[in-house]
Amino acid sequence: MDIFYRYSLDTCAGDDYRLFFRGCAGGIFDLEVLSHFQRRTAPSFHHLPLHRRLEFARAYCCTSHSSSHPDPDTLRFVLREDRVLQADDVASSIHWGYSILHTVAISLGRISRRAGTSASRLSKAHLQTSLLVQWQNVVRDVVNMSTPDSLHHVENVQHTYSTRVDPLVTAKEWIGTPFISLLKGSFLEDFVGRKAKVDTMQELMGIWQPVAAILLTRWLSELRGCGVDLMEYGRREQNIWTCSRHNIARSLDFEVTTSHWSSSKQAYVKDCLAVRLQGFDYGPAPEDWILHWEVDTEKIWEEASSNTHLMPGAWIN
């Protein structure tokens, strides 16, 4: 029970709900423990208005600790005490500016990125694969509760919770459809923990391009499994990109980040590469879709990570 005392002593915000957020995002994985923790720290949480719980759920899925989260059962618990997603909540979430479809797309992006780069640690890879399957099930549930228009809902994804539980997760903002949120989710964390610096452009590109392609295939497979016509879906997405390009232009910029240990700086150093999503080809099957990226070779830089305190050679993924 030490975890309850540790979090109960955290009075940095003086806010019971923020305290509960730290418990969700910071590492409580067992639902029974989380439920008990919620009753201790924020007993009236599930009586909050829906928009507050939607905001809380979005913050959790975007910024939770990279070691084992976001967890789909935690998301369900945050939204509903009985953990049963409701079609009315899915519809209302768009009105409140925290679309549940965007939220689960972000989560699928995060977990897919991690599942694709953790094969070196079998136990961790097994955990991420299990979470990946669970998130794919959640995506299927939410898509089945969504209207065709909500699949293309353009949202300004923002973060209002300042609590940061993991220095390897960067809370960013963007404007776009769930398709954009899916890809953005996979770029919220460092792509891979490395023992040495990435020496070539080809090596860096080889880290993220396959992950993005596999992620897109997973997303499209779930949509098609729910009866979505991928030709029509692709046509509407491209039309939004064309008609709203001035609104979503900056959201098509991505930052690929890897980390390596610098013995001279005695800190983890991030290698960053700026890339831009130029467009995509689409077709009736997931394998017909191709993402087109442009690499900005002038924007490659290193950044010391003073918030990461790990031993040299440790994996941070």
Wavefront OBJ file of the C-alpha trace (Angstrom):
o trace
v 0.000 0.000 0.000
v 3.033 2.301 -0.068
v 1.925 3.744 -3.386
v -1.091 5.414 -1.754
v 1.051 7.124 0.866
v 3.572 8.244 -1.724
v 0.953 9.913 -3.896
v -0.990 11.266 -0.913
v 2.084 13.203 0.171
v 2.307 14.902 -3.219
v 0.705 18.290 -2.597
v 2.347 20.176 -5.430
v -0.989 21.073 -7.010
v -3.359 20.836 -4.063
v -5.843 19.259 -6.465
v -7.341 15.815 -5.808
v -8.022 15.262 -9.493
v -4.473 16.132 -10.459
v -3.298 13.710 -7.789
v -5.472 10.997 -9.306
v -4.034 11.872 -12.723
v -0.531 11.292 -11.451
v -1.617 7.886 -10.199
v -3.118 6.936 -13.567
v -0.302 8.279 -15.706
v 2.584 7.486 -13.408
v 2.422 3.739 -13.175
v -0.677 2.261 -11.466
v -1.482 -0.565 -13.841
v -3.770 -2.856 -11.853
v -7.401 -1.760 -12.122
v -8.307 -2.914 -8.639
v -5.480 -0.835 -7.207
v -6.395 2.114 -9.424
v -10.040 1.932 -8.351
v -9.028 1.928 -4.687
v -6.626 4.803 -5.330
v -9.407 6.802 -7.008
v -11.705 6.338 -4.026
v -8.897 7.534 -1.746
v -7.807 10.576 -3.748
v -10.790 11.671 -5.860
v -13.970 9.939 -4.647
v -16.242 12.237 -6.673
v -14.273 11.873 -9.896
v -16.945 9.944 -11.831
v -19.506 12.613 -10.929
v -17.526 15.204 -12.879
v -19.132 16.542 -16.084
v -18.335 14.460 -19.145
v -16.092 17.121 -20.681
v -13.805 17.049 -17.635
v -13.459 13.274 -17.824
v -12.831 13.495 -21.580
v -10.111 16.087 -20.978
v -8.604 13.886 -18.276
v -8.674 10.842 -20.582
v -6.955 12.770 -23.394
v -4.195 13.989 -21.075
v -3.688 10.448 -19.780
v -3.395 8.914 -23.249
v -1.024 11.631 -24.495
v 1.338 11.974 -21.529
v 1.209 8.781 -19.443
v 4.424 6.953 -18.593
v 6.056 5.265 -21.569
v 7.012 2.068 -19.702
v 3.565 0.473 -19.768
v 0.933 3.050 -20.673
v -1.502 4.155 -21.977
v -3.648 1.241 -20.885
v -7.090 0.737 -22.489
v -8.749 -0.421 -19.273
v -7.528 2.719 -17.510
v -9.066 4.829 -20.277
v -12.377 3.000 -19.914
v -12.283 3.474 -16.133
v -11.548 7.188 -16.452
v -14.523 7.679 -18.764
v -16.967 5.369 -16.983
v -16.842 3.742 -13.581
v -18.341 0.560 -15.078
v -15.704 0.747 -17.881
v -18.345 0.401 -20.630
v -17.955 2.897 -23.472
v -21.217 4.546 -24.523
v -22.196 5.699 -28.019
v -23.636 8.911 -26.539
v -20.254 9.704 -24.970
v -18.485 9.085 -28.288
v -20.879 11.487 -30.040
v -20.736 14.129 -27.293
v -16.945 14.022 -27.151
v -16.737 15.785 -30.517
v -18.879 18.641 -29.227
v -16.620 19.093 -26.209
v -13.433 19.149 -28.274
v -11.997 15.885 -26.915
v -13.088 13.328 -29.488
v -12.748 9.803 -28.118
v -11.802 8.609 -31.599
v -8.866 11.038 -31.624
v -7.894 9.858 -28.152
v -7.818 6.163 -29.054
v -6.021 6.942 -32.332
v -3.264 8.698 -30.355
v -3.043 5.720 -28.003
v -2.813 3.199 -30.844
v -0.011 5.311 -32.313
v 1.948 5.303 -29.061
v 1.583 1.585 -28.421
v 2.279 0.628 -32.051
v 5.472 2.667 -32.027
v 6.626 0.922 -28.870
v 5.604 -2.567 -29.986
v 7.607 -2.048 -33.150
v 10.842 -1.067 -31.367
v 10.976 -3.223 -28.233
v 11.769 -6.608 -29.725
v 15.140 -6.667 -27.976
v 13.387 -7.224 -24.644
v 11.042 -10.166 -24.975
v 9.003 -9.653 -21.808
v 8.469 -5.996 -22.633
v 7.673 -6.827 -26.253
v 5.043 -9.328 -25.071
v 3.442 -6.670 -22.856
v 3.334 -4.110 -25.657
v 1.901 -6.676 -28.097
v -0.844 -7.524 -25.617
v -1.643 -3.834 -25.145
v -1.605 -3.356 -28.905
v -4.299 -6.000 -29.404
v -6.384 -4.430 -26.633
v -6.103 -0.974 -28.183
v -7.077 -2.340 -31.585
v -10.224 -3.724 -29.929
v -10.972 -0.310 -28.418
v -10.484 1.362 -31.809
v -12.947 -1.122 -33.305
v -15.500 -0.410 -30.568
v -15.241 3.361 -30.972
v -15.347 3.273 -34.789
v -18.501 1.146 -34.629
v -20.080 3.854 -32.426
v -18.938 6.691 -34.720
v -20.635 8.335 -37.681
v -18.883 8.499 -41.078
v -18.361 12.246 -40.586
v -16.667 11.777 -37.197
v -13.978 9.652 -38.869
v -12.828 12.875 -40.541
v -13.493 15.307 -37.702
v -10.804 18.016 -37.625
v -9.834 18.826 -34.056
v -7.344 21.126 -32.387
v -5.559 18.678 -30.085
v -4.310 20.583 -27.037
v -2.989 19.687 -23.600
v -4.155 21.521 -20.501
v -2.651 19.236 -17.837
v 0.808 20.475 -16.895
v 1.770 17.395 -14.856
v 4.607 15.538 -16.529
v 5.328 12.003 -15.379
v 7.897 10.917 -17.985
v 10.631 13.127 -19.513
v 10.701 10.859 -22.579
v 7.156 11.885 -23.536
v 6.602 15.273 -25.160
v 3.084 16.726 -25.102
v 2.620 18.417 -28.465
v -0.320 20.153 -30.126
v -1.687 19.817 -33.636
v -4.763 20.259 -35.828
v -6.096 17.409 -37.929
v -8.311 14.384 -38.367
v -7.988 11.128 -36.380
v -5.674 9.992 -39.198
v -3.227 12.767 -38.246
v -3.672 12.071 -34.526
v -2.806 8.417 -35.186
v 0.544 9.366 -36.720
v 1.212 12.113 -34.177
v 0.726 9.578 -31.388
v 3.644 7.515 -32.639
v 5.940 10.577 -32.518
v 5.203 11.623 -28.913
v 8.042 9.486 -27.533
v 11.648 8.827 -28.457
v 11.617 6.172 -31.159
v 14.252 3.877 -29.735
v 16.825 3.705 -26.949
v 20.312 3.357 -28.399
v 23.777 2.610 -27.063
v 25.436 4.630 -29.799
v 24.652 7.621 -31.945
v 22.751 7.112 -35.206
v 25.456 7.711 -37.780
v 23.593 7.782 -41.077
v 20.448 9.328 -42.467
v 19.423 5.926 -43.818
v 19.685 4.383 -40.355
v 17.514 7.093 -38.804
v 14.937 6.849 -41.570
v 14.913 3.084 -41.169
v 13.768 3.477 -37.560
v 10.547 5.419 -38.074
v 9.342 4.811 -41.634
v 8.533 1.086 -41.145
v 6.793 1.854 -37.833
v 4.589 4.510 -39.474
v 3.737 2.183 -42.370
v 2.777 -0.708 -40.068
v 0.754 1.638 -37.869
v -1.216 2.913 -40.855
v -1.932 -0.658 -41.971
v -3.255 -1.528 -38.500
v -5.523 1.515 -38.447
v -6.904 0.891 -41.927
v -7.436 -2.798 -41.200
v -9.584 -1.904 -38.202
v -11.573 0.600 -40.248
v -12.166 -1.903 -43.033
v -13.152 -4.520 -40.456
v -15.861 -2.081 -39.283
v -17.223 -1.749 -42.799
v -15.506 1.499 -43.773
v -14.920 1.906 -47.529
v -11.210 2.739 -47.671
v -11.518 4.336 -51.119
v -14.136 6.777 -49.831
v -12.190 7.246 -46.594
v -9.024 8.124 -48.528
v -10.891 10.442 -50.900
v -12.416 12.414 -48.012
v -9.085 12.620 -46.170
v -7.312 13.973 -49.231
v -10.115 16.467 -49.791
v -9.707 17.740 -46.211
v -5.957 18.047 -46.704
v -6.524 20.051 -49.899
v -9.271 22.337 -48.599
v -7.838 22.857 -45.098
v -4.135 22.846 -45.865
v -3.613 26.329 -44.404
v -5.091 25.093 -41.094
v -3.292 21.765 -40.834
v -0.045 22.678 -42.606
v 2.081 22.853 -39.438
v 0.540 19.607 -38.198
v 2.125 17.761 -41.117
v 5.572 18.480 -39.651
v 6.988 15.699 -37.470
v 10.087 15.366 -35.332
v 11.803 11.981 -35.230
v 13.804 11.622 -32.024
v 16.177 8.905 -30.882
v 18.445 8.910 -27.829
v 21.985 7.796 -27.132
v 24.309 8.065 -24.169
v 27.058 10.672 -24.458
v 30.052 9.784 -22.310
v 31.495 13.277 -22.764
v 28.297 14.999 -21.601
v 27.358 12.252 -19.120
v 23.753 12.522 -20.225
v 21.375 11.093 -22.770
v 21.497 13.088 -25.982
v 18.624 13.207 -28.417
v 19.174 12.982 -32.164
v 16.345 14.846 -33.915
v 15.298 14.783 -37.544
v 12.609 17.049 -39.016
v 10.313 15.337 -41.530
v 7.155 16.422 -43.308
v 4.217 14.345 -44.459
v 3.736 15.455 -48.063
v 0.756 13.275 -48.835
v -0.381 9.714 -49.327
v -1.657 7.267 -51.925
v -4.797 5.336 -51.106
v -6.778 2.394 -52.400
v -9.405 -0.198 -51.454
v -7.000 -2.272 -49.337
v -4.648 -1.218 -46.491
v -1.605 -2.362 -48.464
v -2.502 0.113 -51.238
v -1.841 3.066 -48.953
v 1.598 4.698 -49.030
v 2.805 7.676 -46.972
v 5.059 10.190 -48.711
v 7.633 11.859 -46.444
v 10.058 14.696 -47.078
v 13.171 14.884 -44.923
v 14.587 18.285 -44.001
v 18.303 17.479 -44.053
v 19.156 20.941 -42.712
v 17.237 20.335 -39.486
v 19.204 17.570 -37.829
v 20.402 18.433 -34.381
v 21.411 17.095 -30.997
v 19.808 18.031 -27.725
v 21.063 17.012 -24.292
v 18.337 15.503 -22.126
v 18.997 16.830 -18.646
v 15.794 15.269 -17.292
v 16.859 11.695 -18.013
v 19.096 10.174 -15.344
v 19.945 6.633 -16.369
v 23.122 4.594 -16.311
v 25.188 4.499 -19.526
v 24.085 1.693 -21.816
v 20.605 1.411 -20.261
v 17.666 1.083 -22.599
v 15.178 3.933 -22.278
v 12.567 2.665 -24.699
l 1 2 3 4 5 6 7 8 9 10 11 12 13 14 15 16 17 18 19 20 21 22 23 24 25 26 27 28 29 30 31 32 33 34 35 36 37 38 39 40 41 42 43 44 45 46 47 48 49 50 51 52 53 54 55 56 57 58 59 60 61 62 63 64 65 66 67 68 69 70 71 72 73 74 75 76 77 78 79 80 81 82 83 84 85 86 87 88 89 90 91 92 93 94 95 96 97 98 99 100 101 102 103 104 105 106 107 108 109 110 111 112 113 114 115 116 117 118 119 120 121 122 123 124 125 126 127 128 129 130 131 132 133 134 135 136 137 138 139 140 141 142 143 144 145 146 147 148 149 150 151 152 153 154 155 156 157 158 159 160 161 162 163 164 165 166 167 168 169 170 171 172 173 174 175 176 177 178 179 180 181 182 183 184 185 186 187 188 189 190 191 192 193 194 195 196 197 198 199 200 201 202 203 204 205 206 207 208 209 210 211 212 213 214 215 216 217 218 219 220 221 222 223 224 225 226 227 228 229 230 231 232 233 234 235 236 237 238 239 240 241 242 243 244 245 246 247 248 249 250 251 252 253 254 255 256 257 258 259 260 261 262 263 264 265 266 267 268 269 270 271 272 273 274 275 276 277 278 279 280 281 282 283 284 285 286 287 288 289 290 291 292 293 294 295 296 297 298 299 300 301 302 303 304 305 306 307 308 309 310 311 312 313 314 315 316 317
